Amino acid sequence: MEKTIVVLGCGPAGLAASYELAKKGRKVICLEKDNIVGGISRTICRNGFRFDIGGHRFFTKISRVNDLWKEVLGNDFLIRPRLSRIYYNNKFFNYPLKPVNALVGLGFFKTIEILGSFFATKVKPYSREDTFEQWVSNRFGKQLYQIFFKTYTEKVWGITCENIKAEWAAQRIKGLSLTSVVKAALLGNRKNKIKTLIEEFSYPRFGPGQMYETMAEKIKKTGGKVLLQNKCTKINAKNGEIISVEVSSKEGKTKQIEGDHFISSIPIDELVLGMNAPVPKNVSESARKLSYRSLLTVNLMINRKEQFKDTWIYIHSPEVQVGRIQCYKNWSPYMVPDKNNSSLGLEYFCAENDELWNSSNEELIELAKKEIDKLKLARPESVFDAFVIRTPKTYPVYSMDYSLHLNTIKKYLVKYKNLQCIGRNGMFKYNNMDHSILSGLLAVENILGAKHNLWEINTDNEYHEQAKTWKPRNL
Ligand SMILES: Cc1cc2nc3c(=O)[nH]c(=O)nc-3n(C[C@H](O)[C@H](O)[C@H](O)COP(=O)(O)OP(=O)(O)OC[C@H]3O[C@@H](n4cnc5c(N)ncnc54)[C@H](O)[C@@H]3O)c2cc1C
């Protein structure tokens, strides 16, 4: 009998799995709670303007992900130059660092202080590297850590850097140190490419959503089902197997969808808490202890041709709440309907249901206008339309005890042989699109007989090691 595979979530991971399955002629049903596919990598369209959730660079060292992207979208990619500066203390700093710009911005005496603190740390580094603060200070010195890492990182995570695991830094900024940054600044970043400093990347003409909308269309064309506004609310298990999921539609109607295999990219804590089967108390407690950061994007449409040349700007200054500002026209000129206009996305990192999250849209738009004025990036009166996107659970928080809780959950879930967890929140892993997609592709291979341990997809080593062989490809 033909087996049915049920995939939970239509983000990059769930769609990649469904795409592979449909291509292989398997019976696949992909369920999505939202009314649009793409998950965190979706693109929202408003009156001809397109908005990314943050900004999604397409780059990967995993050739099968590259091949998949190319297969889906053909040549509908642009190669974009990256220009991103840091705003701190009323000044802009080039990123990657440019020595003259940094020297002028920081001043001679501060630069001496920074170098002094760098050499002091080299002589007497932290003996342990458990926290983000220790990891970064050992590579950059305490002064640079304070200026260029602490404020922004704390805005993103909402907790102090002493409470963030070093693992996050190791995953995201591996290969980066003051020496490597200065080397790259002096010698160019060509020979010794540092991934976080990559100057070019690919981007779909109409934003990342174009990739995932096209993928969903192709799944449907090859016989797969993509069901939007179908939220998975319960996972029914019997005798150590998942037998079906309960989904609730927009109208509140529920139905059961049966399957032989289940691939889940929904947040792992929600999966556990949604189990319609006995869940040991310590497992459900661990699920409740996993936490996330969420993202509010205030999108402003502006009646000016150009705001600035950056694709995005990191806002380190603690006197404003915004953490990063995207200029979507610089990602792709096709993101705006009219070249005389532009648009900005102001990213506010917050916790679901904190004060900022609970502010009204009007309050958030006013805040965003005030802050772009304060930063002298645009005049508030040039804004002719604005709206807010709330995206919960955008960042799994690597708190000091998260791995204990995740391991407890993994040990419990492993007993369900026909269930696989994939993706960013599905595995509670700080994945970019490529590793999320890879987990989806490997889950499909497992269904076909392979024995991959998806938890071993090594984001750390693959991801940010110095990418000597990497170069942007015209996908
Ligand atoms: C600000 C920001 C910038 C980023 N920039 C980049 C970048 O430059 N390059 C890059 O490669 N990556 C980037 N990423 C990461 C990228 O967004 C994620 O890696 C990717 O979207 C993860 O895909 P996923 O399918 O695992 O999860 P998601 O994108 O989270 O998709 C999961 C899907 O499951 C659905 N879902 C959840 N619960 C249920 C339920 N109960 N029932 C049914 N459906 C459900 C969700 O609605 C969602 O559609 C960025 C992320 C953020 C937050």
The ligand as a MOL file (V3000), in Angstrom:
LIG
                    3D

  0  0  0     0  0            999 V3000
M  V30 BEGIN CTAB
M  V30 COUNTS 53 58 0 0 0
M  V30 BEGIN ATOM
M  V30 1 C 16.0430 37.9710 11.1450 0
M  V30 2 C 16.5120 36.7000 10.5180 0
M  V30 3 C 17.4010 36.7340 9.4590 0
M  V30 4 C 17.8420 35.5490 8.8540 0
M  V30 5 N 18.7260 35.6290 7.8280 0
M  V30 6 C 19.1200 34.5030 7.2040 0
M  V30 7 C 20.0140 34.5660 6.0950 0
M  V30 8 O 20.5030 35.6430 5.7270 0
M  V30 9 N 20.3190 33.4100 5.4440 0
M  V30 10 C 19.8300 32.1990 5.8540 0
M  V30 11 O 20.1340 31.1870 5.2120 0
M  V30 12 N 18.9980 32.1080 6.9230 0
M  V30 13 C 18.6400 33.2200 7.6010 0
M  V30 14 N 17.7870 33.1430 8.6730 0
M  V30 15 C 17.3390 31.8100 9.1380 0
M  V30 16 C 16.1500 31.2910 8.3490 0
M  V30 17 O 15.0850 32.1890 8.4640 0
M  V30 18 C 15.7530 29.9390 8.9360 0
M  V30 19 O 16.8730 29.1030 9.0160 0
M  V30 20 C 14.7230 29.1870 8.1180 0
M  V30 21 O 13.5560 29.9210 7.8400 0
M  V30 22 C 14.3420 27.9510 8.9210 0
M  V30 23 O 13.4820 27.1540 8.1690 0
M  V30 24 P 12.5800 26.0640 8.8890 0
M  V30 25 O 11.7400 25.4650 7.8530 0
M  V30 26 O 13.4470 25.2080 9.7110 0
M  V30 27 O 11.6950 26.8870 9.9480 0
M  V30 28 P 10.6620 28.0630 9.7730 0
M  V30 29 O 11.1040 29.0150 8.7550 0
M  V30 30 O 10.4210 28.5480 11.1590 0
M  V30 31 O 9.3440 27.3200 9.2530 0
M  V30 32 C 8.5350 26.5460 10.1020 0
M  V30 33 C 7.1110 26.5890 9.5780 0
M  V30 34 O 6.2710 25.8030 10.4300 0
M  V30 35 C 5.0260 26.4690 10.5980 0
M  V30 36 N 4.3990 25.9850 11.8270 0
M  V30 37 C 4.7670 26.2270 13.1110 0
M  V30 38 N 3.9390 25.6150 13.9620 0
M  V30 39 C 3.0220 24.9570 13.2110 0
M  V30 40 C 1.9270 24.1220 13.5200 0
M  V30 41 N 1.5860 23.8470 14.7770 0
M  V30 42 N 1.2110 23.5970 12.4970 0
M  V30 43 C 1.5370 23.8540 11.1980 0
M  V30 44 N 2.5640 24.6520 10.8640 0
M  V30 45 C 3.3120 25.1860 11.8480 0
M  V30 46 C 5.4310 27.9310 10.6620 0
M  V30 47 O 4.3350 28.7960 10.4240 0
M  V30 48 C 6.5080 27.9850 9.5810 0
M  V30 49 O 5.9560 28.2650 8.3190 0
M  V30 50 C 17.3700 34.3030 9.3250 0
M  V30 51 C 16.4720 34.2690 10.3930 0
M  V30 52 C 16.0650 35.4470 11.0010 0
M  V30 53 C 15.1290 35.3870 12.1680 0
M  V30 END ATOM
M  V30 BEGIN BOND
M  V30 1 1 1 2
M  V30 2 1 2 3
M  V30 3 2 2 52
M  V30 4 2 3 4
M  V30 5 1 4 5
M  V30 6 1 4 50
M  V30 7 2 5 6
M  V30 8 1 6 7
M  V30 9 1 6 13
M  V30 10 2 7 8
M  V30 11 1 7 9
M  V30 12 1 9 10
M  V30 13 2 10 11
M  V30 14 1 10 12
M  V30 15 2 12 13
M  V30 16 1 13 14
M  V30 17 1 14 15
M  V30 18 1 14 50
M  V30 19 1 15 16
M  V30 20 1 16 17
M  V30 21 1 16 18
M  V30 22 1 18 19
M  V30 23 1 18 20
M  V30 24 1 20 21
M  V30 25 1 20 22
M  V30 26 1 22 23
M  V30 27 1 23 24
M  V30 28 2 24 25
M  V30 29 1 24 26
M  V30 30 1 24 27
M  V30 31 1 27 28
M  V30 32 2 28 29
M  V30 33 1 28 30
M  V30 34 1 28 31
M  V30 35 1 31 32
M  V30 36 1 32 33
M  V30 37 1 33 34
M  V30 38 1 33 48
M  V30 39 1 34 35
M  V30 40 1 35 36
M  V30 41 1 35 46
M  V30 42 1 36 37
M  V30 43 1 36 45
M  V30 44 2 37 38
M  V30 45 1 38 39
M  V30 46 1 39 40
M  V30 47 2 39 45
M  V30 48 1 40 41
M  V30 49 2 40 42
M  V30 50 1 42 43
M  V30 51 2 43 44
M  V30 52 1 44 45
M  V30 53 1 46 47
M  V30 54 1 46 48
M  V30 55 1 48 49
M  V30 56 2 50 51
M  V30 57 1 51 52
M  V30 58 1 52 53
M  V30 END BOND
M  V30 END CTAB
M  END
